[in-house]
């Protein structure tokens, strides 16, 4: 289990709270934040709100032109080239950051893909696992000296309820020996995000590095829906019969502003001081979920019951994933 008990803190915020709500009154002047995916969807809102609270924000971007257009008008946000699927690119970004001598107080791993067709990167790695987990693992590892220098850093990984679709498939993470299922692949990548937070928190807390994972909610108006058909969106209840987006925070159907809130809460909340390794939802630590509840959600109702499955918090699985990730990222 994480070093912090996995139970809600009664934060005073809820599913309808926005990123601006949760950071109100918190001064981030003098803090440095890196936000992957910080030029689209909830990543863009996360970057904007952290900057508005005073932080210096750096956004790594695979498409720097698109990032410049999206972030235009937000002063104090730097844009640098980086592709999570290109190990040399991740190393170059980290080396440039370290060379600046800056501490890194906040790292938000917000970039991601969902339900892609079977695709492999140049190493032969399945793209959802490689993008959502391995690229961020490598980035955090390379930036660790800057995280230590902060003397109180937070690493926040955007996971999902989708972790309920699958544990990490240690025997075949890249679907080399079994049929590909896009939702199983997504599920294992999101479980990996949670296990990464457990493992990093265990390894980093002596250096003041604490780690968190979270479910942001279901935010339809982002690029994550790229590979979903209209029938998929209607079946999931995020589009109505006329194809219009359904917004209902009580069912985790959120706006971008609400979806970015838990990332910002994990990155800044004083309630999390001295705590880490936990999975959060709706701007609070989420409760544990039983395997039976997880199966019911996955196979039948998809009800908005919050919670995290035990296999995503298992310290042995977290250690095993850490060792696998080290091997895969050299």
Secondary structure, DSSP 4 states (H G I P E B T S, - for coil): --SS--S----S--TT--HHHHHTT---TT-EEEEETTTSHHHHHHHHHHHHTT-EEEEEESSHHHHHHHHTT-TTEEEEE--TT-HHHHHHHHHHHHHTT----EEEE-----SPPS-B-TTS-BHHHIIIIIHHHHHHHHTHHHHHHTTSEEEEEE--GGGGG----TT-TT-SSS---HHHHHHHHHHHHHHHHHHHHHHHGGGTEEEEEEE--B--SSGGGGG--HHHHHHTTSB-TTSPBP-BGGGTB--HHHHTHHHHHHHH-GGGTT--SEEEETTEEPPEE-HHHHHHHHHT-------EEGGGT-HHHHHHHHHHHHHHT-
